[in-house]
Amino acid sequence: MKLVCGIDEAGRGPIAGPVTAGAVILPSDFPYEILNDSKLLSEKKRKYATEIILENAIAYGIGWVWPSEIDDINIHNASLLAMKRAYTQFHIKADFALIDGKFIPDIDVKSEAIVKGDLKIREIQAASILAKTARDRWMIRYSWIDNRYGFEKHKGYPTKYHRQQCREYGISYIHRKSFKIL
């Protein structure tokens, strides 16, 4: 059996919080019907799919790149670094990697970038689900530490409310200072 890894990221668009990537190798008997692009699944379906992925995956990893790193290397390079960090958590080596988007991270496996792969490729969909769920949970938990911005509602995306809170309180430690916030 060929081990195919899917890799995708979540969190390129927010003005706060990390960019997060998921990398997943699924078994051939995985219940693929539960998968879709993470953005097209309800939160309830994403959480359910995450549980099934974590219970059944041959291997998975989550990679994080923090706001200060994003500011230092830019969001494009941060996304690729998060993907690399997710992939390097594997305890086994994949035979091939399918990456959502146009670019391939610096990983030691033959890879192919697929534009809109999160709409077409099951392994990428699973990686997308893990990345989005992990990032959303992190943002919710950070809102327990600093509740001024409503991160639990918008997950760091530049909503009108989020920008209003930034004007009122200034930017926080987890805001991406290289992004246009105000």
TASUL-V286986 format. One line per field, one symbol per residue. burial: + if it has 16 or more other ideal C-beta (glycine too) atoms within 10 Angstrom, else -. Layout:
burial = ???
This chain:
burial = --+++++++++--+++++++++++++---+---+++++--+----+--++-++---+++++++++++-++----+--++++++++++--+---+--+++++--++-+---+--+--++--++++++++++++++++-++--++-----+-+--+++-+---++-++----++-+++--+-+-
